[in-house]
Amino acid sequence: MGYAVVLGEALVDLLDGEFDGQPGYRQAIGGGPLNVAVAVARLGGDVQFVGSLGDDALAERIRAFLTAAGVGLAGAVTVPAPTALAVATFAGPEPDFRFYGEPRSYAQLTADDLDVALVEGADVLYCGSIVLLDPPVLAAARRAWTIAGALRVFDPNVRPRLLTGPDALDGLRAVVAEFAASAHLVKLSSADARLLYPHEPVEGVAAYLRELGAATVVVTLGADGALVAAADDVVRVPAPKVHAVDATGAGDSVMGALIAELLAAGEPADPAGWRDRVAFALRVAGLVCESPGGATAMPTRPAVHSRFPT
C-alpha cells in the first residue's frame, strides 16, 4: 500500500450551538481537506497533509491533532499568520460557514513550497476545497496535479460565502472544469452541484463532468445516499439508516473513505466495484453523523464494521 497526499486547508471551526442552556460556540479542528486526511488515516491509509499552517497556538494544536491521528506533515509549511477561523451555523441541511482571519493562514502555500518528491511518490493525490479560490494555492495545486503520477481525486467543496464579486462563480466553474478534465474521481455534494450548475439535475451534472474527462463522478445526496457515474453506468446507492446528531464532516468522510479504498485496492475495474466502494463510504459517513464534531468523529475501519456488520 502506498500513500496519499491531501492538499488543502486546515483551520479551526467554531460550531454554533447551545451549551449549558446558553448559546455559544464549540471549537473544533477542521477544514475539509484536513477532515479528509484524518478520515484516510483512521481507516488505515498512509496520508500526508500538504498546506500552510499559521504560527500561533491554534496551529500547534492542529499539528498535534494531525500527528496524533497518524497524518504526516512532511509537506506542511508554517507561515507568519494567525490561524484562520470558520464560524459555522446550522439553519438548514448544510452548515453555513463564514471565514475570519487576514492574511488567511491556509491560503499561503505556493507552488515553490511544494515538496515535489512527496507529490511525485504518492499513489493518490487529492486537491480541492476553498484553497482553490486563492491564486497562490491554486498555482500550487495545479503544479501538484501536473507532476503527480498518481490517481487524482478532486472535490470542489464549495463555500458560497467566499464567492465574492460578479465573476467569482464563473471563475470557480472554470477551475472545476480544469481539474475534472483529468481526474480519476470527482466527488461533490448535491449542494455543490446546485450552486455550480443550477439548471441541471444531479444526473446531468455527473454526465457533464464525465464528458469533460472525469473517469468517475460521485454526487453525495445527504440522507438519500449518493449517485455514482462510472463508465456508462449511473446508479444511486442508498445511505444506511442512522441516528444523526451532527453532519459536520460527513461529505469529507466519504472522500476520505474512497481515498482509503483506492490506497488499499487501487481503482475499481468496473462500475460494480465503484458501487461497493461508495456503499462503504456512506457507512463511514453514517457513523460520522452519529457523533458530534468533524475530524474528531472520523471512525476506524473496525468501528465501521462493528456498527454496520452486514
C-alpha positions as a Markdown table, in Angstrom:
| # | Residue | x | y | z |
|---|---|---|---|---|
| 1 | Met | 0.0 | 0.0 | 0.0 |
| 2 | Gly | 1.3 | 3.4 | -0.9 |
| 3 | Tyr | 0.4 | 6.8 | 0.4 |
| 4 | Ala | -2.0 | 9.7 | -0.4 |
| 5 | Val | -1.2 | 13.4 | -0.5 |
| 6 | Val | -4.1 | 15.7 | 0.6 |
| 7 | Leu | -3.5 | 19.3 | -0.5 |
| 8 | Gly | -5.8 | 21.9 | 1.0 |
| 9 | Glu | -6.7 | 23.9 | 4.1 |
| 10 | Ala | -6.6 | 23.3 | 7.8 |
| 11 | Leu | -8.2 | 25.8 | 10.2 |
| 12 | Val | -10.3 | 25.9 | 13.4 |
| 13 | Asp | -14.1 | 25.7 | 13.2 |
| 14 | Leu | -16.3 | 27.5 | 15.7 |
| 15 | Leu | -19.6 | 25.5 | 15.7 |
| 16 | Asp | -22.7 | 27.3 | 16.7 |
| 17 | Gly | -24.8 | 25.6 | 19.4 |
| 18 | Glu | -26.2 | 25.7 | 22.9 |
| 19 | Phe | -24.1 | 24.8 | 25.9 |
| 20 | Asp | -25.4 | 24.6 | 29.4 |
| 21 | Gly | -28.6 | 26.2 | 28.2 |
| 22 | Gln | -26.7 | 29.2 | 26.7 |
| 23 | Pro | -25.9 | 30.0 | 23.1 |
| 24 | Gly | -22.2 | 29.7 | 22.3 |
| 25 | Tyr | -19.6 | 28.0 | 20.1 |
| 26 | Arg | -17.7 | 24.8 | 20.3 |
| 27 | Gln | -14.1 | 24.8 | 19.0 |
| 28 | Ala | -13.1 | 22.0 | 16.6 |
| 29 | Ile | -10.1 | 21.5 | 14.4 |
| 30 | Gly | -11.3 | 21.4 | 10.8 |
| 31 | Gly | -11.1 | 22.3 | 7.2 |
| 32 | Gly | -12.5 | 20.0 | 4.5 |
| 33 | Pro | -9.1 | 18.6 | 3.3 |
| 34 | Leu | -7.9 | 18.2 | 6.9 |
| 35 | Asn | -11.0 | 16.1 | 7.6 |
| 36 | Val | -10.3 | 14.0 | 4.5 |
| 37 | Ala | -6.7 | 13.4 | 5.6 |
| 38 | Val | -7.9 | 12.3 | 9.1 |
| 39 | Ala | -10.5 | 10.0 | 7.6 |
| 40 | Val | -7.9 | 8.3 | 5.4 |
| 41 | Ala | -5.6 | 7.8 | 8.4 |
| 42 | Arg | -8.3 | 6.5 | 10.7 |
| 43 | Leu | -9.3 | 3.9 | 8.0 |
| 44 | Gly | -5.8 | 2.6 | 7.9 |
| 45 | Gly | -4.3 | 4.6 | 5.0 |
| 46 | Asp | -0.9 | 6.3 | 4.9 |
| 47 | Val | -1.5 | 10.0 | 4.2 |
| 48 | Gln | 0.4 | 13.3 | 4.1 |
| 49 | Phe | -1.2 | 16.7 | 4.6 |
| 50 | Val | 0.1 | 19.5 | 2.3 |
| 51 | Gly | -0.8 | 23.0 | 3.2 |
| 52 | Ser | 0.1 | 26.2 | 5.1 |
| 53 | Leu | -0.4 | 26.5 | 8.8 |
| 54 | Gly | -0.2 | 29.6 | 11.0 |
| 55 | Asp | 2.4 | 30.4 | 13.6 |
| 56 | Asp | 0.2 | 30.6 | 16.7 |
| 57 | Ala | -1.0 | 28.3 | 19.5 |
| 58 | Leu | -4.0 | 27.1 | 17.4 |
| 59 | Ala | -1.7 | 26.0 | 14.6 |
| 60 | Glu | 0.3 | 24.0 | 17.2 |
| 61 | Arg | -3.0 | 22.3 | 18.2 |
| 62 | Ile | -3.7 | 21.4 | 14.6 |
| 63 | Arg | -0.2 | 19.9 | 14.2 |
| 64 | Ala | -0.6 | 17.9 | 17.4 |
| 65 | Phe | -4.0 | 16.7 | 16.3 |
| 66 | Leu | -2.9 | 15.6 | 12.9 |
| 67 | Thr | 0.2 | 13.9 | 14.3 |
| 68 | Ala | -1.9 | 12.0 | 16.9 |
| 69 | Ala | -4.3 | 10.9 | 14.1 |
| 70 | Gly | -1.5 | 9.5 | 12.1 |
| 71 | Val | -1.4 | 12.1 | 9.4 |
| 72 | Gly | 2.1 | 13.1 | 8.1 |
| 73 | Leu | 3.1 | 16.7 | 7.9 |
| 74 | Ala | 6.2 | 16.5 | 5.7 |
| 75 | Gly | 4.6 | 18.8 | 3.1 |
| 76 | Ala | 3.1 | 21.3 | 5.5 |
| 77 | Val | 4.7 | 24.8 | 5.8 |
| 78 | Thr | 4.5 | 27.4 | 8.6 |
| 79 | Val | 3.6 | 30.9 | 7.7 |
| 80 | Pro | 3.5 | 34.2 | 9.7 |
| 81 | Ala | -0.2 | 34.4 | 10.1 |
| 82 | Pro | -2.9 | 33.7 | 12.8 |
| 83 | Thr | -4.9 | 30.5 | 12.2 |
| 84 | Ala | -8.0 | 31.2 | 10.2 |
| 85 | Leu | -11.4 | 30.6 | 11.8 |
| 86 | Ala | -14.6 | 29.3 | 10.2 |
| 87 | Val | -17.8 | 30.0 | 12.1 |
| 88 | Ala | -20.5 | 27.5 | 11.3 |
| 89 | Thr | -24.2 | 28.0 | 11.9 |
| 90 | Phe | -26.8 | 25.3 | 11.2 |
| 91 | Ala | -30.0 | 26.8 | 9.8 |
| 92 | Gly | -30.6 | 24.1 | 7.2 |
| 93 | Pro | -29.3 | 20.7 | 5.9 |
| 94 | Glu | -25.9 | 22.3 | 5.0 |
| 95 | Pro | -23.8 | 24.3 | 7.5 |
| 96 | Asp | -23.3 | 28.0 | 6.7 |
| 97 | Phe | -19.6 | 28.9 | 7.1 |
| 98 | Arg | -18.2 | 32.4 | 7.5 |
| 99 | Phe | -14.4 | 32.7 | 7.5 |
| 100 | Tyr | -12.2 | 35.1 | 9.6 |
| 101 | Gly | -8.5 | 35.9 | 9.7 |
| 102 | Glu | -6.3 | 38.1 | 7.5 |
| 103 | Pro | -4.0 | 37.0 | 6.0 |
| 104 | Arg | -5.7 | 33.7 | 5.8 |
| 105 | Ser | -3.3 | 31.1 | 7.2 |
| 106 | Tyr | -4.5 | 28.3 | 4.9 |
| 107 | Ala | -4.0 | 30.4 | 1.7 |
| 108 | Gln | -0.2 | 30.9 | 1.9 |
| 109 | Leu | 1.1 | 27.7 | 0.2 |
| 110 | Thr | 2.8 | 28.5 | -3.1 |
| 111 | Ala | 4.0 | 26.3 | -6.0 |
| 112 | Asp | 7.6 | 26.8 | -4.8 |
| 113 | Asp | 6.6 | 25.4 | -1.4 |
| 114 | Leu | 5.7 | 22.0 | -2.8 |
| 115 | Asp | 7.7 | 19.0 | -1.8 |
| 116 | Val | 8.0 | 17.7 | -5.4 |
| 117 | Ala | 9.3 | 14.3 | -4.4 |
| 118 | Leu | 6.5 | 13.8 | -1.9 |
| 119 | Val | 3.8 | 14.6 | -4.5 |
| 120 | Glu | 5.5 | 12.5 | -7.3 |
| 121 | Gly | 5.7 | 9.5 | -5.0 |
| 122 | Ala | 2.1 | 9.5 | -3.9 |
| 123 | Asp | -0.4 | 6.8 | -5.1 |
| 124 | Val | -3.3 | 9.2 | -4.7 |
| 125 | Leu | -3.4 | 13.0 | -4.9 |
| 126 | Tyr | -6.4 | 14.9 | -3.5 |
| 127 | Cys | -6.9 | 18.6 | -4.4 |
| 128 | Gly | -9.9 | 20.8 | -3.8 |
| 129 | Ser | -11.9 | 23.0 | -1.4 |
| 130 | Ile | -11.6 | 26.7 | -0.6 |
| 131 | Val | -7.9 | 27.0 | -1.3 |
| 132 | Leu | -8.7 | 26.9 | -5.0 |
| 133 | Leu | -10.1 | 30.4 | -4.6 |
| 134 | Asp | -6.7 | 31.8 | -3.6 |
| 135 | Pro | -4.3 | 32.2 | -6.6 |
| 136 | Pro | -1.1 | 31.2 | -4.7 |
| 137 | Val | -2.6 | 27.9 | -3.5 |
| 138 | Leu | -4.3 | 27.3 | -6.8 |
| 139 | Ala | -0.9 | 27.6 | -8.5 |
| 140 | Ala | 0.5 | 25.0 | -6.0 |
| 141 | Ala | -2.5 | 22.7 | -6.7 |
| 142 | Arg | -2.0 | 23.0 | -10.4 |
| 143 | Arg | 1.7 | 22.1 | -10.1 |
| 144 | Ala | 0.9 | 19.1 | -7.9 |
| 145 | Trp | -1.8 | 18.0 | -10.3 |
| 146 | Thr | 0.6 | 18.2 | -13.2 |
| 147 | Ile | 3.6 | 16.4 | -11.6 |
| 148 | Ala | 1.6 | 13.7 | -9.8 |
| 149 | Gly | 1.9 | 10.2 | -11.3 |
| 150 | Ala | -0.9 | 9.2 | -9.0 |
| 151 | Leu | -4.7 | 8.6 | -9.1 |
| 152 | Arg | -6.0 | 12.2 | -9.0 |
| 153 | Val | -9.2 | 12.9 | -7.0 |
| 154 | Phe | -11.0 | 16.2 | -6.8 |
| 155 | Asp | -13.7 | 17.8 | -4.6 |
| 156 | Pro | -14.8 | 21.4 | -5.2 |
| 157 | Asn | -16.3 | 21.6 | -1.6 |
| 158 | Val | -17.9 | 25.0 | -2.5 |
| 159 | Arg | -18.4 | 27.6 | 0.2 |
| 160 | Pro | -20.8 | 30.3 | -1.2 |
| 161 | Arg | -19.8 | 32.9 | 1.4 |
| 162 | Leu | -16.3 | 33.1 | -0.2 |
| 163 | Leu | -17.6 | 33.7 | -3.7 |
| 164 | Thr | -17.4 | 37.4 | -3.8 |
| 165 | Gly | -17.6 | 39.5 | -6.9 |
| 166 | Pro | -19.7 | 39.2 | -10.1 |
| 167 | Asp | -17.4 | 36.7 | -11.8 |
| 168 | Ala | -16.4 | 34.5 | -8.8 |
| 169 | Leu | -18.8 | 31.7 | -9.6 |
| 170 | Asp | -17.8 | 31.6 | -13.3 |
| 171 | Gly | -14.1 | 31.5 | -12.2 |
| 172 | Leu | -14.8 | 28.6 | -9.9 |
| 173 | Arg | -16.7 | 26.7 | -12.6 |
| 174 | Ala | -13.6 | 27.1 | -14.8 |
| 175 | Val | -11.4 | 25.7 | -12.1 |
| 176 | Val | -13.7 | 22.8 | -11.5 |
| 177 | Ala | -13.7 | 22.0 | -15.2 |
| 178 | Glu | -10.0 | 22.2 | -15.4 |
| 179 | Phe | -9.4 | 19.7 | -12.6 |
| 180 | Ala | -12.3 | 17.4 | -13.5 |
| 181 | Ala | -10.9 | 17.1 | -17.1 |
| 182 | Ser | -8.1 | 14.8 | -15.9 |
| 183 | Ala | -9.5 | 13.5 | -12.6 |
| 184 | His | -9.8 | 9.8 | -11.9 |
| 185 | Leu | -12.5 | 10.6 | -9.4 |
| 186 | Val | -14.6 | 13.7 | -8.7 |
| 187 | Lys | -16.7 | 13.8 | -5.6 |
| 188 | Leu | -19.1 | 16.7 | -4.9 |
| 189 | Ser | -22.3 | 17.2 | -2.9 |
| 190 | Ser | -25.7 | 17.9 | -4.3 |
| 191 | Ala | -25.4 | 21.4 | -2.8 |
| 192 | Asp | -22.2 | 21.9 | -4.8 |
| 193 | Ala | -23.9 | 20.7 | -7.9 |
| 194 | Arg | -26.9 | 23.1 | -7.5 |
| 195 | Leu | -24.6 | 26.1 | -6.9 |
| 196 | Leu | -22.3 | 25.3 | -9.8 |
| 197 | Tyr | -24.9 | 24.2 | -12.3 |
| 198 | Pro | -28.3 | 25.5 | -11.1 |
| 199 | His | -30.2 | 24.4 | -14.2 |
| 200 | Glu | -29.0 | 20.8 | -14.2 |
| 201 | Pro | -30.2 | 17.7 | -12.2 |
| 202 | Val | -27.5 | 15.8 | -10.4 |
| 203 | Glu | -27.5 | 13.2 | -13.1 |
| 204 | Gly | -26.8 | 15.9 | -15.7 |
| 205 | Val | -24.0 | 17.4 | -13.6 |
| 206 | Ala | -22.4 | 13.9 | -13.3 |
| 207 | Ala | -22.7 | 13.4 | -17.0 |
| 208 | Tyr | -21.2 | 16.8 | -17.8 |
| 209 | Leu | -18.2 | 16.2 | -15.5 |
| 210 | Arg | -17.6 | 12.8 | -17.2 |
| 211 | Glu | -17.9 | 14.4 | -20.6 |
| 212 | Leu | -15.1 | 16.8 | -19.5 |
| 213 | Gly | -12.9 | 13.8 | -18.8 |
| 214 | Ala | -13.5 | 12.7 | -15.2 |
| 215 | Ala | -13.4 | 8.9 | -15.1 |
| 216 | Thr | -15.8 | 8.5 | -12.2 |
| 217 | Val | -18.2 | 11.0 | -10.5 |
| 218 | Val | -19.8 | 10.6 | -7.1 |
| 219 | Val | -22.5 | 13.1 | -6.0 |
| 220 | Thr | -23.5 | 12.8 | -2.4 |
| 221 | Leu | -27.2 | 13.3 | -1.6 |
| 222 | Gly | -27.2 | 13.5 | 2.2 |
| 223 | Ala | -29.7 | 11.1 | 3.7 |
| 224 | Asp | -30.6 | 9.9 | 0.2 |
| 225 | Gly | -27.2 | 8.3 | -0.3 |
| 226 | Ala | -25.2 | 9.1 | -3.4 |
| 227 | Leu | -25.2 | 9.0 | -7.2 |
| 228 | Val | -22.3 | 7.1 | -8.9 |
| 229 | Ala | -21.5 | 7.7 | -12.6 |
| 230 | Ala | -18.8 | 5.2 | -13.8 |
| 231 | Ala | -18.3 | 4.2 | -17.4 |
| 232 | Asp | -21.9 | 4.3 | -18.9 |
| 233 | Asp | -23.3 | 3.2 | -15.6 |
| 234 | Val | -25.3 | 5.7 | -13.5 |
| 235 | Val | -26.8 | 4.4 | -10.2 |
| 236 | Arg | -28.0 | 5.6 | -6.9 |
| 237 | Val | -26.5 | 4.0 | -3.7 |
| 238 | Pro | -28.7 | 4.3 | -0.6 |
| 239 | Ala | -27.4 | 5.6 | 2.7 |
| 240 | Pro | -27.7 | 3.5 | 5.8 |
| 241 | Lys | -30.3 | 4.4 | 8.4 |
| 242 | Val | -28.6 | 6.2 | 11.3 |
| 243 | His | -29.4 | 8.4 | 14.3 |
| 244 | Ala | -27.8 | 11.6 | 13.0 |
| 245 | Val | -26.8 | 14.2 | 15.5 |
| 246 | Asp | -24.2 | 16.2 | 13.6 |
| 247 | Ala | -23.4 | 16.1 | 9.8 |
| 248 | Thr | -20.2 | 18.1 | 10.1 |
| 249 | Gly | -17.5 | 16.3 | 8.0 |
| 250 | Ala | -19.8 | 13.7 | 6.6 |
| 251 | Gly | -19.0 | 14.6 | 3.0 |
| 252 | Asp | -15.4 | 14.8 | 3.8 |
| 253 | Ser | -15.5 | 11.3 | 5.3 |
| 254 | Val | -17.0 | 9.9 | 2.0 |
| 255 | Met | -14.0 | 11.4 | 0.2 |
| 256 | Gly | -11.6 | 10.0 | 2.8 |
| 257 | Ala | -13.1 | 6.6 | 2.6 |
| 258 | Leu | -12.9 | 6.5 | -1.1 |
| 259 | Ile | -9.2 | 7.5 | -1.0 |
| 260 | Ala | -8.5 | 4.9 | 1.7 |
| 261 | Glu | -10.1 | 2.2 | -0.6 |
| 262 | Leu | -8.0 | 3.4 | -3.6 |
| 263 | Leu | -4.9 | 3.0 | -1.5 |
| 264 | Ala | -5.9 | -0.4 | -0.3 |
| 265 | Ala | -7.1 | -1.9 | -3.6 |
| 266 | Gly | -6.5 | 0.5 | -6.4 |
| 267 | Glu | -9.0 | 1.8 | -8.9 |
| 268 | Pro | -12.1 | -0.5 | -9.3 |
| 269 | Ala | -12.2 | -2.5 | -12.5 |
| 270 | Asp | -15.9 | -1.9 | -13.2 |
| 271 | Pro | -18.9 | 0.2 | -12.1 |
| 272 | Ala | -20.0 | -2.5 | -9.6 |
| 273 | Gly | -16.7 | -2.1 | -7.8 |
| 274 | Trp | -17.4 | 1.7 | -7.5 |
| 275 | Arg | -20.9 | 1.0 | -6.1 |
| 276 | Asp | -19.3 | -1.2 | -3.4 |
| 277 | Arg | -16.8 | 1.5 | -2.6 |
| 278 | Val | -19.4 | 4.2 | -2.3 |
| 279 | Ala | -21.7 | 2.0 | -0.2 |
| 280 | Phe | -18.8 | 1.5 | 2.3 |
| 281 | Ala | -18.0 | 5.3 | 2.2 |
| 282 | Leu | -21.7 | 6.0 | 3.0 |
| 283 | Arg | -21.5 | 3.7 | 6.0 |
| 284 | Val | -18.4 | 5.7 | 7.2 |
| 285 | Ala | -20.4 | 8.9 | 6.7 |
| 286 | Gly | -23.3 | 7.5 | 8.6 |
| 287 | Leu | -21.1 | 6.7 | 11.6 |
| 288 | Val | -19.7 | 10.3 | 11.4 |
| 289 | Cys | -23.2 | 11.7 | 11.6 |
| 290 | Glu | -23.9 | 9.8 | 14.8 |
| 291 | Ser | -21.1 | 11.7 | 16.7 |
| 292 | Pro | -20.6 | 15.4 | 17.2 |
| 293 | Gly | -17.6 | 17.1 | 15.6 |
| 294 | Gly | -16.0 | 16.7 | 12.2 |
| 295 | Ala | -12.4 | 15.4 | 12.2 |
| 296 | Thr | -12.8 | 14.0 | 15.7 |
| 297 | Ala | -15.7 | 11.9 | 14.6 |
| 298 | Met | -13.8 | 10.1 | 11.8 |
| 299 | Pro | -14.1 | 6.3 | 12.6 |
| 300 | Thr | -11.7 | 3.4 | 12.3 |
| 301 | Arg | -12.4 | 0.6 | 9.9 |
| 302 | Pro | -13.3 | -1.9 | 12.8 |
| 303 | Ala | -15.7 | 0.7 | 14.2 |
| 304 | Val | -17.5 | 0.9 | 10.8 |
| 305 | His | -17.7 | -2.9 | 10.5 |
| 306 | Ser | -19.0 | -3.1 | 14.1 |
| 307 | Arg | -21.7 | -0.5 | 13.5 |
| 308 | Phe | -22.8 | -2.0 | 10.2 |
| 309 | Pro | -21.9 | -5.7 | 10.4 |
| 310 | Thr | -23.9 | -6.6 | 7.3 |
